[in-house]
Amino acid sequence: MKPVEAAAARQRANATAGVYGARLRFWFPVILFVLVLVAYFWRRGEAWRWHELAWAVAALAQAAIRWPHVQANRANRVRMHWVDRREQWLMFLVFLGLLCLPMLALATPWFDALSYGLPPWVPWVGAVMMGISLLYFHRAHVDLGRHWSPSLEVHEEHRLVTQGVYARVRHPMYALIWLFALAQPLLVHNWLAGVFGVVAFAALYVLRVGREEALMLEAFGDDYQAYMSRTGRLWPARRRRP
């Protein structure tokens, strides 16, 4: 294999590994969450808040739902990918906003000055939103199976999935992460740790979804064009009358 071809092959092989890390295993986030909860109870004591713990449980559950698919995706051979520096930065901002900053807010007093209050019933709305998000997040991964990817890439054996939750919505995964992100500030009452995740995911969605659909059009052509004509991006399209 020529040096240029070898470099391209390595780049394709590392496209997914660069998102989660080739050697990262699920025990690492589990240990991290345990340490965060120990620090949380140490500093909160009897003043712990159920809605903050609900966010932590939901975040760990989301990681647990996704992790088997991360492992399966590592075995795929990438045929086409559009992972650039902007994509990597957007993924980093989402990771920061939907995971790192809330965990720091729970474990440390660093962001306490940015806290806000909400009526007692509001966190219950957030908890319900989180529950619905996780339920269908799992379903979306099951329907997508090995064809899921954490970034903009198409695999050698990739096929277009149009059944299950994908029958009427092209991007149910984004819709469910939107629900998760919007629920976060209802559970983590902090202007940085709670709200920044919404801003970060909004930036990822706006700057990525168009490119993702362009990639799918290039990979699947008329099949994806027909799929777009009968589905909506985040919620079902209105059915057309014959």
KAGINOR-V326326 format. One record per backbone hydrogen bond with DSSP energy under -1.0 kcal/mol. CO is the residue of the C=O (numbers start at 0). NH is the residue of the N-H. Records with the same first field share a line. If there is no record, write none. Layout:
CO = NH, NH
This chain:
1 = 5
2 = 6
3 = 7
4 = 8
5 = 9
6 = 10
7 = 11
8 = 12
9 = 13
13 = 17
15 = 18, 19
16 = 20
24 = 27
25 = 29
26 = 30
27 = 31
28 = 32
29 = 33
30 = 34
31 = 35
32 = 36
33 = 37
34 = 38
35 = 39
36 = 40
37 = 41
38 = 42
39 = 43
40 = 44
43 = 46
48 = 52
49 = 53
50 = 54
51 = 55
52 = 56
53 = 57
54 = 58
55 = 59
56 = 60
57 = 61
58 = 62
59 = 63
60 = 64
61 = 65
62 = 66
65 = 69
66 = 70
67 = 71
68 = 72
69 = 73
71 = 74
72 = 75
76 = 155
79 = 153
83 = 87
84 = 88
85 = 89
86 = 90
87 = 91
88 = 92
89 = 93
90 = 94
91 = 95
92 = 96
93 = 97
94 = 99
95 = 100
98 = 102
99 = 103
100 = 104
101 = 105
102 = 106
103 = 107
108 = 111
110 = 113
111 = 114
113 = 190
118 = 121
120 = 124
121 = 125
122 = 126
123 = 127
124 = 128
125 = 129
126 = 130
127 = 131
128 = 132
129 = 133
130 = 134
131 = 135
132 = 136
133 = 137
134 = 138
135 = 139
136 = 140
137 = 141
138 = 142
139 = 143
140 = 144
143 = 146
144 = 147
150 = 152
151 = 81
153 = 78, 79
154 = 157
162 = 165
163 = 166
167 = 231
170 = 174
171 = 175
172 = 176
173 = 177
174 = 178
175 = 179
176 = 180
177 = 181
178 = 182
179 = 183
182 = 185
183 = 186, 187
187 = 189
188 = 115
189 = 193, 194
191 = 195
194 = 198
195 = 199
196 = 200
197 = 201
198 = 202
199 = 203
200 = 204
201 = 205
202 = 206
203 = 207
204 = 208
207 = 211
208 = 212
209 = 213
210 = 214
211 = 215
212 = 216
213 = 217
214 = 218
215 = 219
216 = 220
219 = 222
220 = 224
221 = 225
222 = 226
223 = 227
224 = 228
231 = 169
232 = 170
